[in-house]
Amino acid sequence: MKIGAREVGHGAGVYVIAEIGVNHDGDADRALELVDLAADAGADAVKVQVFEAERLMSRAARLAVYQEAAGETDPVEMLRRLELPMRGMARVAARAHARKIHAIATVFSVELVEGAAGLGFDAFKSASPDIVNRPLLEAMAATGAPLIVSTGASTLSEVERAATWLAPIRARLAMLQCVSAYPVPDADAALGGIEAIRAATGLPTGYSDHTRGVETGALAVGAGACLLEKHLTYDRTAQGPDHGASLDGEQMKEYVELARRAAAAGPDRAAGGSGPAATAVRVEKRVLEVERDVRLASRQSLVSRRALRAGHALRAEDVVIKRPGTGIEPWRLSETIGRTLASDVDADVPLCDGDLR
């Protein structure tokens, strides 16, 4: 596929995304500084996260363990503090383009996709928990922009199902192997998932890297990755959920250099090569034990928009999609609409099969 004029795929070198995420701490000026750090490090793109706390979190939402370990105490308050308004997102995209790199957005709610699409982003990327959020995946696909799908804490069958939903945009679609832990222990890097996903889907496949080191990206390239994503921060010791699993500017520069050297060194597994990294990993895609907490906390479910009474037949306007992932998965929205409630349901809580008849 192409992002802007840049070819992204196996045999086209490695495309490196510096993930700003929420490491701007809700400060647009700091986000611009991180764009500059990414450009100075030689990254091809920066990525930010587009969300609104109340739109993403239901009253049942909880923190992931790694977020608690970073000192967070309330999931909604955490996200309120880390929100960057749309006008700040527009500034990020403009600064990225001024620095001759791409701007990519991860959008967490269907309702925000249209607004984000008007801000000048070059591509969209789905967050790993949204591998089961068909309405959101299809909304991003409908923008006409390239889409990168991250696959942390998912099974291979979930990856294949998402690829099937997105088959109409196959020419502008890529996948990322990912392990949804922060940080990922080296022993759980699961680089073999790159080839497992590529073989199953036939799509350009990369690696979203949550390990602490600068070397894993190069190893991922050796295992077949054609694009990489790595978190970038201004200070690894700063307060916040993601700073500790990120690289600073100098480390990011080394990360990019090592990845490009690996890409230049010879054929990777996905291109039919047999380098050491290509043969030293188990080719499989599965949910690891270190991912299970994030899988539940960060996936989204069908949630009641308002209090509903037993006997009510669900309508589309009765349901929203929010965290956590303890209820009916979003891809089942169409089959859930029209079903009757077996009991009263409070407002803003995940809907479960036991609530329906």
Protein Blocks (a to p, Z undefined) as FASTA:
>chain_A
ZZhjbccdehiapaddddfklmnnopaklmmmmmmmmmmnopabdcdddddfklmpcfkb
ccdfklmmnopabfklmmmmmpccfklmmmmmmmmmmnopacddddfbfklmmmmmmnop
abdcddfklmmmmmlmmmmmmnopacdddfehiafklmmmmmmmmmmmmmmcccdddddd
ddddfklnommmmmmmmmmnopacddddfbfblklmmmmmmnopabdcddddfbfkbgcj
klmmpccfklmmmmmmmmmmmmmnoccfknopacfklmmcccdddddfklmmmmmmmmcc
dddfbdcdehiacdfklpccdddfkbccfklmmmmgopacfbdcdehiacdfklpZZ
